[in-house]
């Protein structure tokens, strides 16, 4: 079943809220106390900014009302491209974090942080 424009808008809003929560949590947590902590924090900050920007573009397309748009398939293709790019952004950032931390120090720091534990519990 194809989702309606309203369902797509609701999904975009949930994504916006989840992204805002994640970015806020990461900012509040601050950089992990490791050698690569500052660089990791910067990578995550940039990921948050790119994610917010992509969600803005998705909401913009949804605001055009996909159901009555002159090119609804173009709108859906545009939204799909943004979602694919979003997934690639996350993958690239996590790859960068792994390269910053060959010894696993960052991973341990994130795992032990209260806010990260809270995020894992709320999945």
Residue pairs with C-beta under 8 A, 6 or more apart in sequence:
3 11
4 67
5 62
5 65
5 66
5 67
8 62
8 66
8 79
9 59
9 62
12 55
12 58
12 59
12 62
13 59
15 55
15 58
16 52
16 55
16 59
19 48
19 51
19 52
19 55
20 52
22 48
22 119
23 45
23 48
23 51
23 52
25 115
25 118
25 119
26 41
26 44
26 45
26 48
26 115
27 45
28 115
29 113
29 115
29 116
30 41
31 37
31 38
31 40
31 41
32 40
32 41
32 106
32 109
32 110
32 113
33 109
34 40
34 101
34 105
34 106
34 109
35 105
36 100
36 101
36 105
36 106
37 106
37 109
39 100
40 97
40 100
40 101
40 106
43 93
43 96
43 97
43 100
44 93
44 97
46 93
47 89
47 90
47 93
50 86
50 89
51 86
51 89
51 90
54 82
54 83
54 85
54 86
54 89
55 86
57 78
57 82
58 79
58 82
58 83
61 75
61 78
61 79
61 82
62 75
62 79
64 75
66 72
66 75
66 76
69 75
97 106
100 106
101 107
110 116
111 117
